[in-house]
């Protein structure tokens, strides 16, 4: 049965489009509010009224990109027979695409240190949104019996951290093992973690 979960992807926004173009050009650190406003064709005050500051724009941009990838993966995985299989397939698709996403790769190339707090200290808004969506899928799988028992929020957090480690380490795996195709390994990890009886 197809999941009834829906991912709300923000509508197109010229300010976020401009921010994306700026980051792709010069990276996060060198992007300014004035650059975003100029590229969007609006005043700085318009940008400020809508988002407040550059960090809020970046947060909204990364969230929109991630939610878009998750929605695309949700649609593709909808034919999988169980909630567990849908969740695993979506996770693999998102990791594979995020690892090659132009915006993500630009941040890793130019400003990787800006991501460190999101790895060792706290979740950003896009990560928190992802945890909530995954937790809802975990609950669905628990109700149908395809996912093991346990706190859905904790399971979702651990799933996200596992998937996230594959994104951060994609270049290491490619260099060490001459392969960019780690989906099968991630699929085994996620499936094993979610199988009933492993709680």
C-alpha positions as CSV (number, residue, x, y, z in Angstrom):
1,X,0.0,0.0,0.0
2,X,1.3,3.4,-0.9
3,X,2.3,5.7,2.0
4,X,-0.2,8.4,2.8
5,X,2.6,10.7,4.0
6,X,3.0,13.8,2.0
7,X,6.1,16.0,1.8
8,X,5.4,19.7,1.4
9,X,8.0,21.1,-0.9
10,X,8.1,24.9,-0.8
11,X,7.0,26.6,-4.0
12,X,9.6,28.3,-6.3
13,X,11.0,31.4,-4.7
14,X,13.1,33.9,-6.7
15,X,15.1,34.8,-3.6
16,X,16.0,31.2,-2.9
17,X,16.8,30.7,-6.6
18,X,19.1,33.7,-6.4
19,X,20.7,32.4,-3.3
20,X,21.3,29.0,-5.0
21,X,23.0,30.7,-7.9
22,X,25.2,32.8,-5.6
23,X,26.3,29.8,-3.6
24,X,27.1,27.8,-6.8
25,X,29.2,30.8,-8.0
26,X,31.2,31.7,-4.9
27,X,30.2,29.4,-2.0
28,X,28.4,30.0,1.2
29,X,31.0,32.1,3.0
30,X,31.3,34.7,0.1
31,X,27.6,35.0,-0.6
32,X,26.1,38.2,0.8
33,X,22.6,39.4,1.4
34,X,23.2,42.2,-1.2
35,X,24.4,39.6,-3.7
36,X,21.2,37.6,-3.3
37,X,19.0,40.7,-3.5
38,X,20.7,42.0,-6.6
39,X,20.5,38.6,-8.4
40,X,16.8,38.2,-7.4
41,X,16.0,41.7,-8.7
42,X,14.7,43.0,-5.4
43,X,15.8,45.4,-2.7
44,X,17.8,44.3,0.3
45,X,14.9,45.4,2.5
46,X,12.6,43.0,0.6
47,X,15.0,40.1,1.3
48,X,15.3,41.2,4.9
49,X,11.6,41.4,5.4
50,X,11.0,38.0,4.0
51,X,13.9,36.1,5.6
52,X,15.6,38.2,8.2
53,X,19.2,37.4,7.4
54,X,21.5,35.4,5.2
55,X,21.6,32.4,7.5
56,X,17.8,32.1,7.4
57,X,18.0,32.2,3.6
58,X,20.6,29.5,3.5
59,X,18.6,27.4,5.9
60,X,15.5,27.7,3.8
61,X,17.4,26.9,0.7
62,X,19.0,23.7,2.1
63,X,15.6,22.6,3.5
64,X,13.9,23.2,0.1
65,X,16.6,21.2,-1.7
66,X,16.5,18.3,0.7
67,X,12.7,18.2,0.8
68,X,12.6,18.2,-3.0
69,X,15.0,15.2,-3.1
70,X,12.9,13.4,-0.5
71,X,9.7,14.0,-2.3
72,X,11.2,12.8,-5.6
73,X,12.4,9.7,-3.8
74,X,9.1,9.1,-2.1
75,X,7.3,9.1,-5.5
76,X,9.8,6.6,-6.9
77,X,9.7,4.3,-3.9
78,X,5.9,4.3,-3.6
79,X,5.6,0.9,-5.3
80,X,7.7,-0.9,-2.7
81,X,5.4,-3.3,-0.8
82,X,6.1,-2.4,2.8
83,X,6.8,0.8,4.7
84,X,10.3,-0.5,5.6
85,X,11.2,-1.1,2.0
86,X,9.9,2.3,1.0
87,X,11.8,4.0,3.7
88,X,15.0,2.1,2.8
89,X,14.7,2.8,-0.9
90,X,14.0,6.5,-0.3
91,X,17.0,6.8,2.0
92,X,19.3,5.2,-0.6
93,X,17.9,7.4,-3.4
94,X,18.3,10.6,-1.4
95,X,21.9,9.7,-0.3
96,X,23.0,8.9,-3.9
97,X,21.5,12.1,-5.2
98,X,22.6,14.4,-2.4
99,X,26.2,13.0,-2.8
100,X,26.2,14.4,-6.3
101,X,24.0,17.4,-5.8
102,X,25.7,20.6,-7.3
103,X,24.8,22.8,-4.3
104,X,26.0,20.2,-1.7
105,X,29.2,19.5,-3.6
106,X,30.0,23.3,-3.8
107,X,29.6,23.6,-0.1
108,X,31.9,20.6,0.5
109,X,34.4,22.0,-1.9
110,X,34.6,25.6,-0.6
111,X,33.1,25.8,2.9
112,X,33.1,22.3,4.5
113,X,33.9,23.8,8.0
114,X,30.5,25.5,8.0
115,X,28.9,22.0,8.1
116,X,30.8,20.8,11.2
117,X,28.2,22.1,13.7
118,X,25.6,20.1,11.9
119,X,27.6,16.9,12.3
120,X,28.9,17.2,15.9
121,X,26.8,19.7,17.7
122,X,23.2,20.1,16.5
123,X,20.7,19.5,13.8
124,X,19.8,22.2,11.3
125,X,16.2,22.9,10.3
126,X,16.5,20.6,7.2
127,X,17.8,17.7,9.3
128,X,15.0,18.2,11.9
129,X,12.4,18.2,9.1
130,X,13.9,15.0,7.7
131,X,13.8,13.3,11.1
132,X,10.1,14.2,11.5
133,X,9.3,12.7,8.1
134,X,11.3,9.6,8.7
135,X,9.8,9.1,12.2
136,X,6.3,9.1,10.6
137,X,7.4,6.4,8.2
138,X,8.9,4.4,11.1
139,X,5.6,4.6,12.9
140,X,3.8,3.4,9.7
141,X,6.1,0.5,9.5
142,X,5.7,-0.4,13.1
143,X,1.9,-0.4,12.7
144,X,2.1,-2.8,9.8
145,X,4.8,-4.9,11.4
146,X,7.6,-4.4,8.9
147,X,9.7,-2.2,11.2
148,X,11.0,-3.2,14.6
149,X,9.7,-1.7,17.9
150,X,11.4,1.3,19.4
151,X,11.0,5.1,19.8
152,X,10.3,6.3,16.3
153,X,12.2,9.6,16.9
154,X,15.3,7.8,18.0
155,X,15.1,5.3,15.2
156,X,14.6,8.2,12.7
157,X,17.6,10.1,14.2
158,X,19.9,7.0,13.9
159,X,18.7,6.4,10.3
160,X,19.4,10.0,9.4
161,X,22.9,9.9,11.0
162,X,23.7,6.7,9.1
163,X,22.6,8.1,5.8
164,X,24.3,11.4,6.5
165,X,27.6,9.7,7.1
166,X,27.4,8.2,3.7
167,X,26.9,11.6,2.2
168,X,29.8,13.2,4.0
169,X,32.0,10.2,3.2
170,X,31.1,9.7,-0.4
171,X,34.4,11.0,-1.7
172,X,36.4,8.8,0.8
173,X,34.5,5.7,-0.4
174,X,35.1,6.6,-4.0
175,X,38.8,7.2,-3.5
176,X,39.4,4.1,-1.3
177,X,37.2,1.6,-3.1
178,X,37.1,3.2,-6.6
179,X,33.4,3.1,-6.5
180,X,30.6,5.7,-6.2
181,X,27.9,3.0,-6.0
182,X,27.4,2.4,-2.3
183,X,23.6,2.1,-2.4
184,X,23.6,-1.6,-1.9
185,X,25.8,-1.4,1.2
186,X,23.6,1.4,2.6
187,X,20.5,-0.6,1.8
188,X,21.9,-3.6,3.8
189,X,22.6,-1.4,6.8
190,X,19.2,0.3,6.9
191,X,17.3,-2.9,6.3
192,X,19.2,-4.7,9.0
193,X,18.6,-1.9,11.5
194,X,14.8,-1.8,10.8
195,X,14.0,-5.5,10.6
196,X,11.6,-6.7,13.3
197,X,13.3,-8.8,15.9
198,X,16.4,-6.5,16.1
199,X,14.9,-4.2,18.8
